[in-house]
Amino acid sequence: MAGGAENYDVIIIGAGAAGLFCAAEAGKRGRRVLIIDHAEKIGEKIRISGGGRCN
């Protein structure tokens, strides 16, 4: 966003399973979506879950 402000219809905090599902559904409906997450890669917890630890 170095060039200026962007406009989004939906801003989702968290790129876990629920956040990604919501983003996909909003995108299917033609909404401009921004996902914000603390992890370096989206879906980090989904990819590493196991060993009895998900959240």
C-alpha positions as CSV (number, residue, x, y, z in Angstrom):
1,M,0.0,0.0,0.0
2,A,2.9,2.4,-0.5
3,G,1.0,4.2,-3.3
4,G,-2.0,5.1,-1.0
5,A,-5.0,3.8,0.7
6,E,-6.9,0.8,-0.7
7,N,-10.6,0.2,-0.4
8,Y,-12.0,-3.1,0.7
9,D,-15.5,-4.4,1.2
10,V,-14.4,-6.9,3.9
11,I,-11.5,-6.9,6.3
12,I,-10.9,-10.3,8.0
13,I,-8.6,-10.6,11.0
14,G,-7.1,-14.1,11.2
15,A,-6.1,-16.4,8.4
16,G,-7.1,-19.6,10.1
17,A,-9.8,-22.0,8.8
18,A,-12.7,-19.7,9.6
19,G,-11.1,-16.5,8.3
20,L,-10.0,-18.2,5.0
21,F,-13.5,-19.7,4.6
22,C,-15.1,-16.3,5.1
23,A,-12.7,-14.7,2.7
24,A,-13.5,-17.3,0.0
25,E,-17.2,-16.8,0.4
26,A,-16.9,-13.0,0.3
27,G,-14.7,-13.3,-2.8
28,K,-17.3,-15.5,-4.5
29,R,-19.8,-12.7,-4.0
30,G,-17.5,-10.2,-5.7
31,R,-16.3,-8.5,-2.5
32,R,-12.8,-7.0,-2.3
33,V,-11.2,-8.8,0.7
34,L,-8.2,-8.0,2.9
35,I,-6.9,-10.7,5.3
36,I,-4.7,-9.7,8.2
37,D,-2.8,-12.3,10.2
38,H,0.2,-12.4,12.5
39,A,1.7,-15.4,10.9
40,E,4.2,-15.2,8.1
41,K,2.2,-17.6,5.9
42,I,-1.6,-17.9,5.8
43,G,-3.2,-21.0,7.3
44,E,-0.1,-21.6,9.5
45,K,-2.1,-23.3,12.3
46,I,-4.0,-25.5,9.8
47,R,-0.8,-26.7,8.2
48,I,0.9,-27.5,11.5
49,S,-2.0,-28.7,13.6
50,G,-1.6,-32.2,15.0
51,G,0.0,-33.8,18.1
52,G,-3.1,-32.8,20.1
53,R,-2.6,-29.0,19.6
54,C,-4.7,-27.0,17.2
55,N,-5.4,-23.7,19.0
